[in-house]
Every structure is written in structure tokens, then in C-alpha cells.
Amino acid sequence: MKVLILFVAWCILLVLCAPVALVALVLIPLVWVMALPFRLLGLCVEAVFALLQALLFLPARLLGHRPRA
């Protein structure tokens, strides 16, 4: 659904102002490529926090504590 909305917005922009639409067509993939390292960094940080949480709660899990569902 997001892709469809983005495509319709780009078509409207193309009708209203073609040069801006063409510049956007070139810049959007470049911005996506530049954002990839930050997304990977966020994924790694999230994994480290999940590991720390698992290590901190390990004694409670070993003693048989079950979280409330």
C-alpha cells in the first residue's frame, strides 16, 4: 500500500512539476543507499540489547520464573 501511495504522489508531482519529479526519482535511491548503514547499525544495537536482556533474565528463568502472559 505504501508503494502505491508513493507512486501516485510521484505521478501527481510529475504532472505538476516534471523536473522536481525526475530529481526525486534520482535522489530517492541514493538516500536509501546512504541510510542502509544506519539501519544496519540500528539492527545491531537492537540485537545487543536483546542479548543483554536475555543474559540479565537468565537467572530468573533458570529458577523457574514465568512472565505473566
C-alpha positions in Angstrom: 0.0 0.0 0.0 2.9 2.4 0.8 4.4 1.8 -2.7 1.1 2.6 -4.4 0.7 5.8 -2.4 4.3 6.8 -3.2 3.7 6.1 -6.9 0.5 8.1 -7.0 2.2 11.0 -5.3 5.1 10.8 -7.7 2.7 10.8 -10.7 0.9 13.9 -9.3 4.3 15.6 -8.8 5.3 14.6 -12.4 2.1 16.3 -13.7 2.6 19.5 -11.6 6.4 19.8 -11.9 8.3 17.4 -14.1 11.9 18.4 -13.2 11.3 18.1 -9.5 9.8 14.6 -10.1 12.8 13.5 -12.1 15.2 14.8 -9.5 13.2 12.9 -6.8 13.4 9.8 -9.0 17.2 10.0 -8.9 17.6 11.1 -5.3 15.3 8.6 -3.5 17.5 5.6 -4.3 20.6 7.5 -3.3 19.1 8.5 0.1 18.0 4.8 0.6 21.6 3.6 -0.1 23.0 6.2 2.3 20.5 5.2 5.0 21.4 1.5 4.8 24.4 1.7 7.2 22.3 3.4 9.8 19.6 0.8 9.5 22.2 -2.0 9.9 23.6 -0.2 13.0 20.2 0.0 14.5 19.6 -3.7 13.9 22.9 -4.5 15.6 22.2 -2.3 18.6 18.8 -3.9 19.0 20.4 -7.3 18.9 22.9 -6.3 21.6 20.1 -5.1 23.8 18.2 -8.3 23.3 21.3 -10.3 24.3 21.8 -8.2 27.4 18.2 -8.6 28.4 18.4 -12.4 27.9 21.6 -12.5 30.0 20.1 -10.4 32.8 16.9 -12.5 32.9 18.7 -15.9 32.7 18.9 -16.5 36.5 15.2 -15.9 36.9 14.4 -18.2 34.0 16.7 -20.9 35.5 14.9 -20.6 38.8 11.5 -21.2 37.1 10.0 -17.7 37.0 7.5 -17.4 34.2 6.4 -14.0 32.9 2.7 -13.2 33.0 1.0 -13.8 29.7 
